[in-house]
Amino acid sequence: MNISESEKIDKGVDGLRVDSVDYLYENEEFFDEPPSHVDGVSAKEYAYLNHAYTRNQPKNIALIQTWREVFHQYLAIV
């Protein structure tokens, strides 16, 4: 989205809820997640893996910063 698309914001949106933002990108090499070695966790549970390649990737931060810049630009012209 760029500032020229601000009419979408003008329609009364008070904010955005972004769920699972830490999973927007994953490692481009598609590495397998390593085991977490947490005691008592079965292989079928989420905690069984250390999600180092699919969670909190650097591109996530850059994208969120871009979103923030767009909204700051919008607020500066409103």
N, C-alpha and C positions, 0 to 999 in steps of 0.2 A: 504494500500500500504506500502511496506517496501522498503528498499534501494536496495534490489536485483531486484526490478521491475523498476529500473531506466531507462531501455531502453525506457519506455513510455515517460519519460521526454526528453530523447535524441533525440526524433523525431522532435525537433524544437519547442516545446511549450515554449512560452515566459512568460506565466503567466496563471493564472486561474481566472475565474469569478465565484464566488459562490453566487447565488441568494438565497434569503430567508434562509440564514444560521441560522437566529434566530429561525427557525421553524424545525430544524432537529430532535429534540427530544421533547416529551411532557411528562408531569407528568405521572409516571407509574401507578398511581391510576385512571387515566382517569376521574378526577373530571370535573364537568360541570363548564364552565367559568362563573364567577359572572357578573352581569350587571355593566356597567360602570357609570350609572346614569348621562350621558352627556345629557344636555338639548337639545331638538330638534332633537334627533337621533331616528330613527324608529328601530324596532326590526329586520328589514331586513338588516340594515347597519352594516358594520364591527365594527364601533366605539361603537355599542350598548353594546358590551361585553368588559370586562377587561380581556385581554388574558394572565392572570397570570399563567395558567397551560399549555399553548401551545407555549409560546414565551420566548426566552432567558433563557432556562433551564441550570443548571450548567453543564450538559453533553455536551452542545454545546461548551462551552469554552474549556473543556478538549479535545474535538475532534479537534478543530481548533489548539490548542497547539500541538497536535500530528502531524497534517499536517505540521506545521511550523518546527518541529523537523526533519521530514523526508526530507524536502527541504534543511534545513541547513546541514544535513548529506550528502546529494547529492552534494551540493555546495562545501563541504569540500574535496570531492574526485575527483572533476572535475578539 
